[in-house]
Amino acid sequence: KHITPLAGCMALTTFFYWMIDYTGDAEKVAAIMTSVAVFSGICMRVYQPLMKHYGLNEKQVGFFTVHEQVEEKIKPMTEYIEATYTTKEEKKKIAQAVHLSHAHELLFFDTILTTPI
């Protein structure tokens, strides 16, 4: 079956490929950490409603609950980036990467929420 990808969803993947070619390591890590944090937050919000409204058990929602520990894993990397990359220009590039990551995540999830099944 031929599947046509949704442009809003493809944009997130394209953004990360763009990051590979056009940004430094700190920007890449910051963008990925932002994306992981957003996705983890969503996972933590949906697992209980899945259990309540669809009768799924803890094992069935295990993929979603595994993200509970993400924040404690990201914190040391965030602290390292903040301590290591301190110039105005480095901070600006990192802030831009985080902003773009948020914007592409929003576009991805808005596309999913607004596309009829």
Summary of the structure (lengths in Angstrom):
residues: 117
radius of gyration: 16.7
end to end distance: 15.9
largest distance: 51.2
contacts: 294
relative contact order: 0.19
helix: 82%
strand: 0%
